[in-house]
Amino acid sequence: MSERQAPFYCPYCGDEDLEPLPADVAGGGTGAGAAWRCRACLRAFRLKFVGLGTIAGTERGAVR
């Protein structure tokens, strides 16, 4: 098992200047769902993988 991949870009402004929020800051922490801060737009965000699946009513390999 490997470590989770860090985000490369801010989902709001697209900048690459990201840093993890420290554990002592509200919303920060480590592990699954750790928060990140963009130094360019000053937004904090958290990324979460929801899972794998299909949209109801679609079949694998169906042409859209």
N, C-alpha and C positions, 0 to 999 in steps of 0.2 A: 504494500500500500504506500502511496506517496502523499506528500503534503498537498494541500489544496492550492490551486494556482491563484496567484494574486491578480487583480484586475490591471489591465494595461492602460485603459482610458477612462476618464470620468464619463458616466452615462448622461450627464447634463450638458457639459460644455465640450467634451472630447479631448481635453488637455491630458497630458501624461504625467503631470506633477502630482502624484498621489502619495499619501502616507497613511499607515494604519493609525486609527485612533487609539491612544493609550488606554489601558485598563482603568485608570483612575478618572477618566473623563466619562461623563454620562453617555451611555450608548456605546462606549468603546469596549474593548476586551479582546480576548484571543479565542481561537478555536472556531467551531462552526458558526457562521453568521457574524464574524467580527466586522466591525465598521471601519470605513475608510474616509479620509478627508481629502478633498481636492484643494490644493493651495491656490489654484488659479481663480476659481469661482467661489471658494470658501464654503462649499456645500459638503455635508457629511452624508454618506449613504452606506447601505448594507446590501450585500448580494446574497441571494439564497437560491439554491438549486431546488426546484419543486419536484422534478421527477421526469421519467420517460412515459410516453403514452401517445395515444392518437386522439384526434378530435372525434367526438361522437358522430357516427354516420359516415365516416370515411374508411376506406379500405386501403390496405398496404398496396402500393404500386398504382393507385388510381391516378389518372391524369387529371390535372386541375386546369 
